Amino acid sequence: MNLQCIKLYGERNCGTNYLEQLIRRNLTATLLPGTAPAWLRRRFRHHPRLREQVIDAYFFMTFGRNLGWKHMLAPDVARLERSIRPLGQTYFLFLVKNPYAWLLSLHRHPYHHPHPAGDFDAFIRAAWPTLGRENHARRPFLNPVVMWNLKNASYLRLAREAGGQIVRYEDLVADPDAVIHAIARAGGIKRKSDIFVNVEDSVKGEENRDFAFYRAYYLEERWRAELSSSAIQFINQHLDKTLLGDLRYHML
């Protein structure tokens, strides 16, 4: 297998920026863009609604080259086969995260939500608006838990149909070198060096949060202290239990 490109799909706040930087630092394959160009985002930064519409149009027009927004529901194989990029030259990666921890991350950074609830218990119960590039027909998600179900189910589906690799964020922070090695081996991708190069600083520029912080926070499950019993009960009511098991996560 000689793959030339990597395409990464993963929901917001799952660590896609971190994994992208690791790929660029350690692997020779080209990472297909999953976000709009910086110049396009800057040009419309003072017009949020127009900016999102323009970015939607950008991904609609460029899907054949970049295979879509990295946070979209994974497209079906038929759509991918109509792209100008041969699937046999692309290795698919799907980044997932523990749903309880992910919901807390989404609450801290509710990207693309114009009016998120400030209270976490209210936040997880409210509908989540969609974008045109999200591959969800502009229908709001019932709530963020349902969005987690649908996004991750789409990743498993495409991983089965087109091949590729599911990467759990928790495994990534536990041993990023091992994950990069596994990607290189499974995809037949050359490493730039035998020496692994990590990203130590927060990719979001958060103060007092570096790789060591994130590693301890997720592997020791420190996020559990931030969840109320009512929040856990609601999340459990809406989680797809089969999907949870398929991704090797456990219900609280």
Secondary structure by P-SEA (a helix, b strand, c coil): ccccbbbbbbccccaaaaaaaaaaaccccccccccccaaaaaaacccaaaaaaaaaaaaaacccccccccccccccaaaaaacccccccbbbbbbbccaaaaaaaaaacccccccccccaaaaaabbbbbcccccccccccccaaaaaaaaaaaaaaaaaacbbbbbbaaaaaacaaaaaaaaaaaacccccccbbbbbcccccccccccaaaaaaaaccccccccccaaaaaaaaaccaaaaaaaaccccc
